[in-house]
């Protein structure tokens, strides 16, 4: 009996022969891996920076891997909010090495290398399709290497690779590329089951991307545009041929639904949305200028800035030339999509991938960030490389190699700026002196360095001059003055100004209470601030402890102090100072010496060198009740 041949599906624009894993392919993979590792070889000791504090150091959800649900429920007030796969990746790093940075940087580098491999394969497979093969097919592998190496080695990528928190961008970028690459492989598959397998991988990659970062929302549209351009030949043909796949891809974005709804709900989602005081039209106008800056950085990556600062509304008169140029570019993209589909796809790739961050949904914290160019840069690079090859032929390949090497060297140099917190914030202030947040963060770094207190104060004062509403800067400067003799009044004034800007901040009320407690005659005001802190945050153990200390100094309030000490210890049983304060209060009240002894012994267990606790314990008669 003759065996039946597995059913096949032929693509209207199928390549004559899909490229395989040959020697040129292996050489290209080796070049990408070696070059990328060399560029980032000195980044494994780059410290935790900026948002890393919230996403890693203070992120309790990454402290354990089991049960896994905790790691899949990241805090909403950090960069991992609404991004469970990203948070899980940090949890795996934490499990492997705590907060030691080597492992985090190693994973970031692996992700970037894998993304470059995927782009290499995607371009290589695309260049042998009929619409491209006549002009580029014979040079598909070196051209794919030129595109992927230029993209991977480009200095603008350093933020997404070296800055640990921006794993969100690089991991999403890898999954975005895999979504399209798996679609392409499925279209090349002859057997129906193999085709379905690759399409399933594409949907899974898109789903994983939705659990990583919201920019993946444009992936189904990019796959549809690729299908129309390189596979089916028309939009209607793409829908007839792969309509079920597009439904599955759109459904895979379901995890984004709640987060996207929040953006339009009139409140911020970690600095994103319509509730941050920046109007959508102001943000849209700002992005006209930003997108053109991105294009300039793609061709001339300097200066590179770690933090571009808050979104500042601008007037139409300031941006209309940018809007005119950008509008012309978008119109040209629409025309080329019809007349030169491959060119239009590359241009559309750039604009569509930028659309979620550079449109009208305000990203209040930062209107421009180099990491947002991570994936969209591939469209600009592909257009440039293929355009150059169309003009100069194979003689352009050595030029591309030189350009990629030069970009790699520039990236290697740029990574020096990440060597320390001081280096990256000082570099940011020099390149973007009008950025109040950068001055504030530089001040925070300087304040921790011996002998640099005056420099820290100068940076904080400059930040407040640039941004009169810089509440955090006032708190940090207040914390400095609270430790400097003779400046307590300055600290109290700064805390008061910060509370005017952020009246519902429990930590601020606590800080002000601590400062007031040190001023003669202001104990009642201190008690009031501690009380307000506890009203806003009832589980604030330190505030309860300090409130107890204050109450213990007020005649007739010792029982209230005992209550607060006990509540502080319920919230934090290892608070040795609270055990000591409670023991002293109980002894002053009389009749509870046994309980006081138990608390004093607990102090000595927690703090074996506490001489005061030992002295008081030794002074209590053995016969005391």
Secondary structure, 3 states (H helix, E strand, C coil): CCCCCCCECCCCCCCCCCCCCCHHHHHHHHHHHHHHHHHCCCCCCCCCCCCHHHHHHCCHHHCCCCCCCCCCCCCCCCCCCCCHHHHHHHHHHHHHHCCCHHHHHHHHHHHHHHHHHHHHHHHHHHHCCHHHHHHHHHHHHHHHHHHHHHHHHCHHHHHHHHCHHHHHHHHHHHHHHHHHHHHHHHHHCCEHHHHHHHHHHHHHHHHHHHCCCHHHHHHHHHHHHHHHHHHHCCHHHHHHHHHHHHHHHHHHHHHHHHHHHHHCCCCCCCCECCCCCCCHHHHHHHHHHHHHHHHHHHHCCCCCCCCCCCCCCCCHHHHHHHHHHHHHHHHHHHHHHHHCHHHHHHHHHHHHHHHCCCCCCCECCCCCCHHHHCCCHHHHHHHHHHHHHHHHHHHHHHHHHHHHHHHHHHHHHHHHHHCCHHHHHHHHHHHCCCCHHHHHHHHHHHHCCCCCHHHHHHHHHHHHHHCCCCHHHHHHHHHHHHHCCCCHHHHHHHHHHHHHHCCCCHHHHHHHHHHHHCCCCCHHHHHHHHHHHHHHCCCCHHHHHHHHHHHCCCCCCHHHHHHHHHHHHHHCCCCHHHHHHHHHHHHHHCCCHHHHHHHHHHHHHHCCCCHHHHHHHHHCCCCCC
